[in-house]
Amino acid sequence: MSRTITALFDTRADADAGAERLRQAGVDAAHVAVHDDTTHQTSGADPTTRDQGLWASIKGAFVPHEDRHAYEEGIRRGGFLLTATVDDDNVPEAVAALEDANSIDLDERSRQWRAQGWDAAPVAEADENLLTGSRDAAVGGARFRSYTADRG
């Protein structure tokens, strides 16, 4: 089984550095990608998935809707989303690799956006079926998240 680890960064350099940390920790480079608001999937990804819509390009991430909306806003505001599919056996190494990465605190940033008037309404109902998943309670936190797919 595998988990998807996500982290949002303010700069491309920081996101790329986080991706490199994951690769050095043994995460397969083909399973590490950086998404942005222009090319949506800009590094480390299968070329057949490039240039798709943002949520289609990270369909395999299984991000729950409450976090999808925040990630979408972060990218809309110029951020960079790092996603990595990690085998369960490699999760501790991947988590350790991202501990000191310069990712943002998604919860704190969401609070700032709300204070500025951002409507944190859920993703449109049409998008609800695009991705389903649950945040792993034991792994991830304010600076990065870990998800497993909800497989019915």
DSSP file (Angstrom, degrees, kcal/mol; ACC not computed):
  #  RESIDUE AA STRUCTURE BP1 BP2  ACC     N-H-->O    O-->H-N    N-H-->O    O-->H-N    TCO  KAPPA ALPHA  PHI   PSI    X-CA   Y-CA   Z-CA
    1    1 A M              0   0    0      0, 0.0    87,-2.4     0, 0.0     2,-0.3   0.000 360.0 360.0 360.0 159.4    0.0    0.0    0.0
    2    2 A S  E     -A   87   0A   0     85,-0.3   147,-0.4    86,-0.1     2,-0.3  -0.890 360.0-145.7-135.7 165.7    1.1    3.6   -0.5
    3    3 A R  E     -A   86   0A   0     83,-2.8    83,-3.4    -2,-0.3     2,-0.5  -0.909  16.6-129.3-126.1 155.5    0.4    7.0    0.8
    4    4 A T  E     -AB  85 147A   0    143,-2.6   143,-2.7    -2,-0.3     2,-0.4  -0.940  20.1-160.8-106.2 127.1    0.4   10.4   -0.9
    5    5 A I  E     -AB  84 146A   0     79,-3.0    79,-2.0    -2,-0.5     2,-0.3  -0.904  11.1-173.5-106.7 135.1    2.4   13.1    0.9
    6    6 A T  E     +AB  83 145A   0    139,-2.3   139,-2.7    -2,-0.4     2,-0.3  -0.948  10.3 173.0-129.0 149.1    1.7   16.7    0.0
    7    7 A A  E     -A   82   0A   0     75,-1.8    75,-3.3    -2,-0.3     2,-0.4  -0.973  21.3-139.7-152.2 142.8    3.3   20.0    0.9
    8    8 A L  E     -A   81   0A   0    135,-0.5    96,-3.0    96,-0.4     2,-0.3  -0.878  20.2-170.1-107.4 137.2    2.7   23.6   -0.3
    9    9 A F  E     -A   80   0A   0     71,-2.6    71,-2.5    -2,-0.4    94,-0.1  -0.907  26.6-141.5-126.3 151.3    5.6   26.0   -0.9
   10   10 A D  S    S+     0   0    0     92,-0.5     2,-0.3    -2,-0.3    -1,-0.1   0.783  87.4  40.9 -80.0 -28.8    5.8   29.7   -1.7
   11   11 A T  S  > S-     0   0    0      1,-0.1     4,-2.0    69,-0.1     5,-0.1  -0.889  73.2-130.7-124.9 153.0    8.7   29.4   -4.2
   12   12 A R  H  > S+     0   0    0     -2,-0.3     4,-3.0     1,-0.2     5,-0.2   0.889 109.8  57.3 -62.2 -40.7    9.6   27.0   -7.0
   13   13 A A  H  > S+     0   0    0      1,-0.2     4,-2.1     2,-0.2    -1,-0.2   0.905 107.6  46.9 -60.2 -42.0   13.1   26.6   -5.5
   14   14 A D  H  > S+     0   0    0      2,-0.2     4,-2.3     1,-0.2    -1,-0.2   0.907 112.8  49.0 -67.0 -41.1   11.7   25.5   -2.2
   15   15 A A  H  X S+     0   0    0     -4,-2.0     4,-2.4     2,-0.2    -2,-0.2   0.921 112.4  48.2 -63.9 -43.5    9.3   23.0   -3.8
   16   16 A D  H  X S+     0   0    0     -4,-3.0     4,-2.3     1,-0.2    -1,-0.2   0.879 110.4  51.9 -64.3 -37.0   12.1   21.6   -6.0
   17   17 A A  H  X S+     0   0    0     -4,-2.1     4,-2.2    -5,-0.2    -1,-0.2   0.901 109.6  49.7 -66.0 -39.8   14.4   21.3   -2.9
   18   18 A G  H  X S+     0   0    0     -4,-2.3     4,-1.9     2,-0.2    -2,-0.2   0.904 110.3  50.4 -62.7 -41.9   11.6   19.4   -1.1
   19   19 A A  H  X S+     0   0    0     -4,-2.4     4,-2.2     1,-0.2    -2,-0.2   0.902 110.2  49.9 -62.4 -41.4   11.3   17.1   -4.2
   20   20 A E  H  X S+     0   0    0     -4,-2.3     4,-2.6     1,-0.2    -2,-0.2   0.889 106.8  54.8 -66.1 -38.6   15.0   16.5   -4.2
   21   21 A R  H  X S+     0   0    0     -4,-2.2     4,-1.2     1,-0.2    -1,-0.2   0.907 108.9  49.1 -58.9 -41.4   15.0   15.7   -0.5
   22   22 A L  H  <>S+     0   0    0     -4,-1.9     5,-2.4     2,-0.2     3,-0.3   0.922 110.3  49.7 -65.2 -43.6   12.3   13.0   -1.1
   23   23 A R  H ><5S+     0   0    0     -4,-2.2     3,-1.6     1,-0.2    -2,-0.2   0.909 110.0  51.1 -62.0 -41.0   14.4   11.5   -4.0
   24   24 A Q  H 3<5S+     0   0    0     -4,-2.6    -1,-0.2     1,-0.3    -2,-0.2   0.768 104.5  58.7 -66.6 -24.2   17.4   11.4   -1.8
   25   25 A A  T 3<5S-     0   0    0     -4,-1.2    -1,-0.3    -3,-0.3    -2,-0.2   0.404 129.8 -95.5 -84.7   2.6   15.3    9.6    0.9
   26   26 A G  T < 5S+     0   0    0     -3,-1.6     2,-0.4     1,-0.3    -3,-0.2   0.523  74.7 145.8  99.8   6.1   14.6    6.9   -1.7
   27   27 A V      < -     0   0    0     -5,-2.4    -1,-0.3    -6,-0.1    59,-0.1  -0.653  60.0-106.0 -77.7 129.7   11.3    8.0   -3.1
   28   28 A D    >   -     0   0    0     -2,-0.4     3,-2.4    57,-0.2    57,-0.2  -0.328  21.8-135.7 -57.0 126.4   11.1    7.0   -6.8
   29   29 A A  G >  S+     0   0    0      1,-0.3     3,-1.5     2,-0.2    -1,-0.2   0.795 103.6  63.9 -57.0 -30.3   11.5   10.2   -8.9
   30   30 A A  G 3  S+     0   0    0      1,-0.3    16,-0.3    15,-0.1    -1,-0.3   0.668 102.1  51.3 -68.4 -14.8    8.6    9.1  -11.1
   31   31 A H  G <  S+     0   0    0     -3,-2.4    54,-2.2    14,-0.1     2,-0.5   0.227  95.4  82.1-106.6  13.0    6.3    9.4   -8.0
   32   32 A V  E <   +C   84   0A   0     -3,-1.5     2,-0.3    12,-0.5    52,-0.2  -0.974  55.9 167.0-119.5 129.4    7.4   12.9   -7.1
   33   33 A A  E     -C   83   0A   0     50,-2.8    50,-2.7    -2,-0.5     2,-0.5  -0.989  28.4-146.1-143.0 151.1    5.8   16.0   -8.8
   34   34 A V  E     -CD  82  43A   0      9,-0.9     8,-3.5    -2,-0.3     9,-0.7  -0.979  20.7-162.5-115.5 128.3    5.6   19.7   -8.4
   35   35 A H  E     +C   81   0A   0     46,-3.1    46,-2.4    -2,-0.5     2,-0.2  -0.872  13.7 167.7-112.2 142.2    2.3   21.3   -9.5
   36   36 A D     >  -     0   0    0     -2,-0.4     4,-0.6    44,-0.2    44,-0.1  -0.796  48.2 -93.1-140.1-174.4    1.8   25.0  -10.2
   37   37 A D  T  4 S+     0   0    0     42,-0.3    17,-0.1    38,-0.3    43,-0.1   0.463 114.8  43.3 -86.2   0.1   -0.8   27.3  -11.8
   38   38 A T  T  4 S+     0   0    0      0, 0.0    -1,-0.1     0, 0.0    -3,-0.0   0.819 131.4  11.0-108.9 -51.3    0.7   27.3  -15.3
   39   39 A T  T  4 S-     0   0    0      1,-0.1     2,-2.4    11,-0.0    12,-1.2   0.521  82.2-150.4-107.6  -7.3    1.8   23.8  -16.2
   40   40 A H  S  < S+     0   0    0     -4,-0.6     2,-0.4    11,-0.1    -1,-0.1  -0.065  85.2  37.3  67.1 -37.9    0.0   22.0  -13.4
   41   41 A Q  S    S+     0   0    0     -2,-2.4    10,-0.3    -6,-0.2    -6,-0.3  -0.827  70.6 161.8-144.0 102.3    2.5   19.2  -13.2
   42   42 A T        +     0   0    0     -8,-3.5     2,-0.3    -2,-0.4    -7,-0.1   0.565  52.1  25.4-111.4  -9.7    6.0   20.5  -13.9
   43   43 A S  B    S+D   34   0A   0     -9,-0.7    -9,-0.9     3,-0.0    -1,-0.2  -0.988 109.4   9.8-155.5 146.7    8.6   18.1  -12.7
   44   44 A G  S    S+     0   0    0     -2,-0.3   -12,-0.5     1,-0.2     2,-0.3   0.569  90.5 121.4  73.0  10.1    9.1   14.5  -12.1
   45   45 A A  S    S-     0   0    0    -14,-0.1    -1,-0.2   -11,-0.1   -14,-0.1  -0.703  74.3 -90.1-111.1 159.5    5.9   13.3  -13.6
   46   46 A D    >   -     0   0    0    -16,-0.3     3,-2.3    -2,-0.3     4,-0.4  -0.446  37.5-130.5 -59.3 128.0    4.9   11.0  -16.4
   47   47 A P  G >  S+     0   0    0      0, 0.0     3,-0.9     0, 0.0    -1,-0.2   0.750 103.2  67.8 -58.3 -23.8    4.8   13.2  -19.6
   48   48 A T  G 3  S+     0   0    0      1,-0.2    -2,-0.1     3,-0.0    -3,-0.0   0.678 100.8  48.7 -70.8 -14.7    1.3   11.8  -20.5
   49   49 A T  G X  S+     0   0    0     -3,-2.3     3,-0.9     3,-0.0    -1,-0.2   0.469  85.6 114.7-102.8  -2.2   -0.1   13.6  -17.5
   50   50 A R  T <  S+     0   0    0     -3,-0.9   -10,-0.1    -4,-0.4     3,-0.1  -0.297  74.3  18.4 -67.1 152.2    1.4   17.0  -18.1
   51   51 A D  T 3  S+     0   0    0    -12,-1.2    -1,-0.2   -10,-0.3     2,-0.1   0.683  88.5 132.6  63.3  23.3   -0.8   20.0  -18.9
   52   52 A Q  S <  S-     0   0    0     -3,-0.9    -1,-0.2   -13,-0.2   -11,-0.1  -0.449  71.8 -72.3 -87.4 172.7   -4.0   18.5  -17.6
   53   53 A G     >  -     0   0    0     -2,-0.1     4,-2.7     1,-0.1     5,-0.2  -0.317  53.6-106.6 -59.7 152.7   -6.3   20.5  -15.4
   54   54 A L  H  > S+     0   0    0      1,-0.2     4,-1.1     2,-0.2    -1,-0.1   0.911 117.4  40.6 -53.1 -52.4   -4.9   20.8  -11.9
   55   55 A W  H  4 S+     0   0    0      1,-0.2    -1,-0.2     2,-0.2     3,-0.1   0.820 114.6  52.5 -73.2 -28.6   -7.2   18.4  -10.1
   56   56 A A  H >4 S+     0   0    0      1,-0.2     3,-1.2     2,-0.2    -1,-0.2   0.876 106.6  55.0 -67.9 -35.5   -7.0   15.9  -13.0
   57   57 A S  H 3< S+     0   0    0     -4,-2.7    -2,-0.2     1,-0.3    -1,-0.2   0.757 116.2  35.8 -71.5 -22.7   -3.2   16.0  -12.9
   58   58 A I  T >< S+     0   0    0     -4,-1.1     3,-2.5    -5,-0.2     4,-0.4   0.036  78.2 126.1-115.2  27.4   -3.2   15.1   -9.2
   59   59 A K  G X  S+     0   0    0     -3,-1.2     3,-1.2     1,-0.3    -1,-0.1   0.850  70.5  57.2 -51.6 -40.0   -6.1   12.7   -9.3
   60   60 A G  G 3  S+     0   0    0      1,-0.2    -1,-0.3    -4,-0.2    -2,-0.1   0.534  85.5  82.2 -72.3  -4.4   -4.1   10.0   -7.7
   61   61 A A  G <  S-     0   0    0     -3,-2.5    -1,-0.2     2,-0.1   -57,-0.2   0.752  80.6-151.3 -74.2 -22.4   -3.3   12.1   -4.7
   62   62 A F    <   +     0   0    0     -3,-1.2    86,-0.2    -4,-0.4    72,-0.2   0.893  25.7 176.6  54.0  44.7   -6.7   11.3   -3.1
   63   63 A V        -     0   0    0     -5,-0.3    -1,-0.2    70,-0.1    68,-0.1  -0.681  31.3-117.2 -82.3 127.7   -6.7   14.6   -1.2
   64   64 A P    >>  -     0   0    0      0, 0.0     4,-2.2     0, 0.0     3,-1.3  -0.271  26.9-110.5 -63.2 152.9   -9.9   15.1    0.8
   65   65 A H  H 3> S+     0   0    0      1,-0.3     4,-1.8     2,-0.2    58,-0.3   0.801 113.4  62.9 -59.0 -32.3  -12.1   18.0   -0.3
   66   66 A E  H 3> S+     0   0    0      1,-0.2     4,-0.6     2,-0.2    -1,-0.3   0.836 113.3  35.4 -65.0 -29.7  -11.4   20.2    2.8
   67   67 A D  H <> S+     0   0    0     -3,-1.3     4,-2.7     2,-0.2     5,-0.2   0.785 108.3  66.0 -89.9 -31.1   -7.6   20.3    1.9
   68   68 A R  H  X S+     0   0    0     -4,-2.2     4,-3.0     1,-0.2     5,-0.2   0.916 100.0  51.7 -55.0 -44.7   -8.1   20.4   -1.9
   69   69 A H  H  X S+     0   0    0     -4,-1.8     4,-2.1     1,-0.2    -1,-0.2   0.904 110.9  47.1 -63.0 -41.0   -9.8   23.8   -1.7
   70   70 A A  H  X S+     0   0    0     -4,-0.6     4,-2.6     2,-0.2    -1,-0.2   0.919 113.3  48.1 -67.0 -43.1   -6.9   25.2    0.4
   71   71 A Y  H  X S+     0   0    0     -4,-2.7     4,-2.5     2,-0.2     5,-0.2   0.918 110.3  52.6 -62.4 -42.0   -4.3   23.7   -2.0
   72   72 A E  H  X S+     0   0    0     -4,-3.0     4,-2.5    -5,-0.2    -1,-0.2   0.917 110.9  46.9 -59.3 -42.9   -6.2   25.1   -5.0
   73   73 A E  H  X S+     0   0    0     -4,-2.1     4,-1.9     2,-0.2    -1,-0.2   0.909 110.2  53.1 -65.7 -41.8   -6.1   28.6   -3.4
   74   74 A G  H  <>S+     0   0    0     -4,-2.6     5,-2.8     1,-0.2    -2,-0.2   0.907 112.5  44.0 -59.7 -42.1   -2.4   28.3   -2.5
   75   75 A I  H ><5S+     0   0    0     -4,-2.5     3,-2.1     3,-0.2   -38,-0.3   0.904 109.8  55.6 -69.5 -40.9   -1.6   27.5   -6.2
   76   76 A R  H 3<5S+     0   0    0     -4,-2.5    -1,-0.2     1,-0.3    -2,-0.2   0.847 106.0  53.5 -58.8 -32.6   -4.0   30.2   -7.4
   77   77 A R  T 3<5S-     0   0    0     -4,-1.9    -1,-0.3    -5,-0.1    -2,-0.2   0.262 134.4 -88.1 -87.9  11.5   -2.0   32.6   -5.3
   78   78 A G  T < 5S+     0   0    0     -3,-2.1    -3,-0.2     1,-0.2    -2,-0.2   0.548  82.1 138.4  99.9   8.2    1.3   31.5   -6.9
   79   79 A G      < -     0   0    0     -5,-2.8     2,-0.4    -6,-0.2   -42,-0.3  -0.190  46.9-127.5 -80.6 177.0    2.3   28.6   -4.6
   80   80 A F  E     -A    9   0A   0    -71,-2.5   -71,-2.6   -44,-0.1     2,-0.6  -0.995  13.5-148.7-130.7 125.7    3.7   25.2   -5.6
   81   81 A L  E     -AC   8  35A   0    -46,-2.4   -46,-3.1    -2,-0.4     2,-0.5  -0.849   7.1-158.1-100.8 122.0    2.2   21.9   -4.5
   82   82 A L  E     -AC   7  34A   0    -75,-3.3   -75,-1.8    -2,-0.6     2,-0.4  -0.858  13.2-177.8 -95.7 127.1    4.6   19.0   -4.0
   83   83 A T  E     +AC   6  33A   0    -50,-2.7   -50,-2.8    -2,-0.5     2,-0.4  -0.975   3.6 177.6-124.4 143.5    3.0   15.5   -4.2
   84   84 A A  E     -AC   5  32A   0    -79,-2.0   -79,-3.0    -2,-0.4     2,-0.6  -0.977  23.1-145.0-145.6 129.9    4.7   12.2   -3.7
   85   85 A T  E     -A    4   0A   0    -54,-2.2     2,-0.4    -2,-0.4   -81,-0.2  -0.863  30.2-174.2 -93.8 121.9    3.3    8.7   -3.7
   86   86 A V  E     -A    3   0A   0    -83,-3.4   -83,-2.8    -2,-0.6     5,-0.1  -0.953  26.8-118.2-125.6 131.8    5.3    6.8   -1.1
   87   87 A D  E >>  -A    2   0A   0     -2,-0.4     3,-1.9   -85,-0.2     4,-0.6  -0.397  33.7-115.2 -61.9 144.3    5.3    3.1   -0.2
   88   88 A D  G >4 S+     0   0    0    -87,-2.4     3,-1.1     1,-0.3    -1,-0.1   0.852 116.1  58.6 -51.1 -38.2    4.2    2.6    3.3
   89   89 A D  G 34 S+     0   0    0    -88,-0.3    -1,-0.3     1,-0.2     4,-0.2   0.761 108.8  45.2 -64.5 -24.5    7.6    1.2    4.2
   90   90 A N  G <> S+     0   0    0     -3,-1.9     4,-2.3     1,-0.2    -1,-0.2   0.423  83.0  98.2 -99.8  -0.2    9.3    4.4    3.1
   91   91 A V  H <X S+     0   0    0     -3,-1.1     4,-3.0    -4,-0.6     5,-0.3   0.911  79.8  53.6 -58.4 -46.1    6.9    6.9    4.8
   92   92 A P  H  > S+     0   0    0      0, 0.0     4,-2.3     0, 0.0    -1,-0.2   0.909 111.5  45.8 -57.7 -40.5    9.2    7.5    7.8
   93   93 A E  H  > S+     0   0    0     -4,-0.2     4,-2.1     2,-0.2    -2,-0.2   0.902 113.9  48.8 -67.6 -40.1   12.1    8.4    5.6
   94   94 A A  H  X S+     0   0    0     -4,-2.3     4,-1.6     2,-0.2    -1,-0.2   0.917 111.8  48.8 -65.7 -42.8    9.9   10.7    3.4
   95   95 A V  H  X S+     0   0    0     -4,-3.0     4,-1.0     1,-0.2     3,-0.3   0.929 111.6  49.5 -61.7 -45.6    8.4   12.4    6.5
   96   96 A A  H  X S+     0   0    0     -4,-2.3     4,-0.5    -5,-0.3     3,-0.5   0.883 107.7  55.2 -61.1 -38.4   11.9   12.9    7.9
   97   97 A A  H  < S+     0   0    0     -4,-2.1     3,-0.3     1,-0.2    -1,-0.2   0.848 112.1  42.7 -64.2 -33.9   13.1   14.4    4.6
   98   98 A L  H >< S+     0   0    0     -4,-1.6     3,-1.3    -3,-0.3     5,-0.3   0.572  88.1  92.0 -89.8  -9.4   10.3   17.0    4.6
   99   99 A E  H 3< S+     0   0    0     -4,-1.0    -1,-0.2    -3,-0.5    -2,-0.1   0.881  99.1  30.2 -52.7 -42.8   10.6   17.9    8.3
  100  100 A D  T 3< S+     0   0    0     -4,-0.5    -1,-0.3    -3,-0.3    -2,-0.1   0.270  91.6 121.6-103.8  10.7   13.0   20.7    7.6
  101  101 A A  S <  S-     0   0    0     -3,-1.3     2,-1.0     1,-0.1   -86,-0.1  -0.377  75.0-113.6 -69.0 156.1   11.7   21.6    4.1
  102  102 A N        +     0   0    0    -88,-0.2   -92,-0.5    -2,-0.0    -1,-0.1  -0.233  62.8 147.1 -89.4  46.9   10.6   25.2    3.8
  103  103 A S        -     0   0    0     -2,-1.0   -94,-0.2    -5,-0.3     2,-0.2  -0.378  48.1-108.7 -78.8 162.2    6.9   24.3    3.2
  104  104 A I        -     0   0    0    -96,-3.0     2,-1.0    39,-0.1   -96,-0.4  -0.511  25.6-108.9 -88.4 159.5    4.1   26.6    4.5
  105  105 A D     >  -     0   0    0      1,-0.2     4,-2.8    -2,-0.2    38,-0.3  -0.798  31.6-161.9 -84.1 103.8    1.8   25.9    7.4
  106  106 A L  H  > S+     0   0    0     36,-2.4     4,-2.3    -2,-1.0    -1,-0.2   0.863  85.8  51.4 -61.5 -38.6   -1.4   25.2    5.4
  107  107 A D  H  > S+     0   0    0     35,-0.4     4,-1.9     2,-0.2    -1,-0.2   0.938 113.2  44.2 -64.9 -46.4   -3.7   25.7    8.4
  108  108 A E  H  > S+     0   0    0      2,-0.2     4,-2.1     1,-0.2    -2,-0.2   0.916 113.8  50.2 -64.2 -43.7   -2.1   29.1    9.3
  109  109 A R  H  X S+     0   0    0     -4,-2.8     4,-2.5     1,-0.2    -1,-0.2   0.898 108.1  53.4 -63.4 -39.4   -2.1   30.3    5.7
  110  110 A S  H  X S+     0   0    0     -4,-2.3     4,-2.3    -5,-0.2    -1,-0.2   0.896 107.3  51.8 -61.6 -39.8   -5.8   29.3    5.3
  111  111 A R  H  X S+     0   0    0     -4,-1.9     4,-2.1     2,-0.2    -1,-0.2   0.907 109.5  50.1 -62.4 -41.4   -6.6   31.4    8.4
  112  112 A Q  H  X S+     0   0    0     -4,-2.1     4,-1.2     1,-0.2    -2,-0.2   0.924 110.2  49.6 -63.1 -44.0   -4.7   34.4    6.9
  113  113 A W  H  <>S+     0   0    0     -4,-2.5     5,-2.8     1,-0.2     3,-0.3   0.900 109.5  51.5 -62.3 -40.9   -6.6   34.0    3.6
  114  114 A R  H ><5S+     0   0    0     -4,-2.3     3,-1.7     1,-0.2    -1,-0.2   0.905 106.5  54.2 -62.6 -40.8  -10.0   33.9    5.5
  115  115 A A  H 3<5S+     0   0    0     -4,-2.1    -1,-0.2     1,-0.3    -2,-0.2   0.787 107.0  52.8 -62.9 -26.8   -9.0   37.1    7.3
  116  116 A Q  T 3<5S-     0   0    0     -4,-1.2    -1,-0.3    -3,-0.3    -2,-0.2   0.419 132.2 -92.6 -88.3   0.4   -8.5   38.6    3.9
  117  117 A G  T < 5 +     0   0    0     -3,-1.7    -3,-0.2     1,-0.3     2,-0.2   0.502  68.6 158.0 104.8   4.5  -11.9   37.6    2.8
  118  118 A W      < -     0   0    0     -5,-2.8     2,-0.9    -6,-0.2    -1,-0.3  -0.432  39.8-134.2 -63.9 131.8  -11.2   34.2    1.1
  119  119 A D        -     0   0    0     -2,-0.2     2,-0.3     1,-0.1    -1,-0.1  -0.803  15.3-165.4 -89.4 107.6  -14.3   32.1    0.9
  120  120 A A        +     0   0    0     -2,-0.9    -1,-0.1   -10,-0.0     3,-0.1  -0.053  31.0 153.6 -86.0  34.5  -13.2   28.7    2.1
  121  121 A A        -     0   0    0     -2,-0.3     3,-0.1     1,-0.1    -2,-0.0  -0.263  53.0 -90.2 -60.8 151.7  -16.4   27.1    0.8
  122  122 A P        -     0   0    0      0, 0.0    -1,-0.1     0, 0.0     3,-0.1  -0.136  53.2 -81.5 -60.1 159.8  -16.0   23.4   -0.2
  123  123 A V        -     0   0    0    -58,-0.3     5,-0.1     1,-0.1   -58,-0.0  -0.301  66.2 -80.2 -58.3 145.7  -15.0   22.4   -3.7
  124  124 A A    >>  -     0   0    0      1,-0.1     3,-1.9    -3,-0.1     4,-0.7  -0.106  39.8-114.7 -51.4 146.4  -18.0   22.4   -6.0
  125  125 A E  G >4 S+     0   0    0      1,-0.3     3,-1.2     2,-0.2     4,-0.5   0.839 115.8  62.3 -55.4 -35.4  -20.2   19.3   -5.8
  126  126 A A  G 34 S+     0   0    0      1,-0.3     3,-0.4     2,-0.2    -1,-0.3   0.809 105.1  48.2 -60.6 -28.0  -19.2   18.3   -9.3
  127  127 A D  G X> S+     0   0    0     -3,-1.9     3,-1.6     1,-0.2     4,-0.8   0.588  86.6  89.9 -86.8 -11.2  -15.6   18.0   -8.1
  128  128 A E  T << S+     0   0    0     -3,-1.2     3,-0.3    -4,-0.7    -1,-0.2   0.839  89.7  45.3 -56.7 -35.9  -16.5   15.9   -5.0
  129  129 A N  T 34 S+     0   0    0     -4,-0.5    -1,-0.3    -3,-0.4     3,-0.1   0.531  93.7  81.3 -87.1  -5.3  -16.2   12.6   -6.9
  130  130 A L  T <4 S+     0   0    0     -3,-1.6     2,-0.4     1,-0.2    -1,-0.2   0.934 106.0  12.0 -66.0 -46.3  -12.9   13.6   -8.5
  131  131 A L     <  +     0   0    0     -4,-0.8     2,-0.4    -3,-0.3    -1,-0.2  -0.996  65.1 179.1-134.5 136.7  -10.7   12.8   -5.5
  132  132 A T        +     0   0    0     -2,-0.4    18,-0.6    -3,-0.1     2,-0.3  -0.996  23.9 117.6-134.1 145.2  -11.5   10.9   -2.3
  133  133 A G  E     -E  149   0A   0     -2,-0.4     2,-0.4    16,-0.2    16,-0.2  -0.983  45.3-114.5-179.9-179.3   -9.3   10.2    0.5
  134  134 A S  E     -E  148   0A   0     14,-1.9    14,-1.9    -2,-0.3     2,-0.3  -0.998  27.6-113.9-140.3 144.6   -8.6   10.7    4.2
  135  135 A R  E     -E  147   0A   0     -2,-0.4     2,-0.5    12,-0.2    12,-0.2  -0.581  34.3-120.2 -75.7 134.5   -5.8   12.4    6.0
  136  136 A D  E     -     0   0A   0     10,-3.0     3,-0.4    -2,-0.3    10,-0.3  -0.647  16.2-152.7 -77.2 124.5   -3.7   10.0    8.0
  137  137 A A  E    S+     0   0A   0     -2,-0.5    -1,-0.2     1,-0.2    -2,-0.0   0.844  91.5  48.8 -66.9 -34.1   -3.8   11.0   11.7
  138  138 A A  E    S+     0   0A   0      1,-0.1     2,-0.4    -3,-0.0    -1,-0.2   0.663 111.9  48.8 -83.8 -15.5   -0.4    9.6   12.5
  139  139 A V  E    S+     0   0A   0     -3,-0.4     7,-0.6     7,-0.2    -3,-0.2  -0.974  95.8  21.5-130.2 137.9    1.5   11.2    9.7
  140  140 A G  E     -E  145   0A   0     -2,-0.4     5,-0.3     5,-0.2     2,-0.2  -0.208  53.3-179.1  98.5 169.6    1.6   14.7    8.4
  141  141 A G        -     0   0    0      3,-4.8   -35,-0.1    -2,-0.1    -2,-0.0  -0.808  53.8 -33.1-173.0-146.8    0.7   18.0   10.1
  142  142 A A  S    S+     0   0    0     -2,-0.2   -36,-2.4     1,-0.2   -35,-0.4   0.809 132.8  41.3 -69.0 -30.6    0.4   21.7    9.5
  143  143 A R  S    S+     0   0    0      1,-0.3  -135,-0.5   -38,-0.3     2,-0.3   0.745 128.8   5.4 -94.0 -25.2    3.4   21.8    7.1
  144  144 A F        -     0   0    0   -137,-0.2    -3,-4.8   -41,-0.1     2,-0.3  -0.983  66.9-143.3-152.6 161.1    2.7   18.7    5.1
  145  145 A R  E     -BE   6 140A   0   -139,-2.7  -139,-2.3    -2,-0.3     2,-0.4  -0.849   0.7-152.4-125.9 157.9    0.0   16.1    4.8
  146  146 A S  E     -B    5   0A   0     -7,-0.6   -10,-3.0    -2,-0.3     2,-0.3  -1.000  19.8-176.2-130.3 133.2   -0.2   12.3    4.3
  147  147 A Y  E     -BE   4 135A   0   -143,-2.7  -143,-2.6    -2,-0.4     2,-0.4  -0.927  15.7-157.2-129.9 150.6   -3.2   10.7    2.7
  148  148 A T  E     - E   0 134A   0    -14,-1.9   -14,-1.9    -2,-0.3     2,-0.2  -0.947  34.0-105.0-120.5 150.8   -4.5    7.2    1.9
  149  149 A A  E     - E   0 133A   0   -147,-0.4     2,-0.9    -2,-0.4   -16,-0.2  -0.477  23.6-130.3 -72.4 140.3   -7.0    6.5   -0.7
  150  150 A D        -     0   0    0    -18,-0.6     2,-0.7    -2,-0.2    -1,-0.1  -0.835  28.5-172.3 -87.9 108.1  -10.5    5.6    0.4
  151  151 A R              0   0    0     -2,-0.9   -18,-0.0     1,-0.1    -2,-0.0  -0.899 360.0 360.0-109.1 109.2  -11.2    2.5   -1.5
  152  152 A G              0   0    0     -2,-0.7    -1,-0.1     0, 0.0    -2,-0.0   0.445 360.0 360.0 -66.0 360.0  -14.8    1.4   -1.1
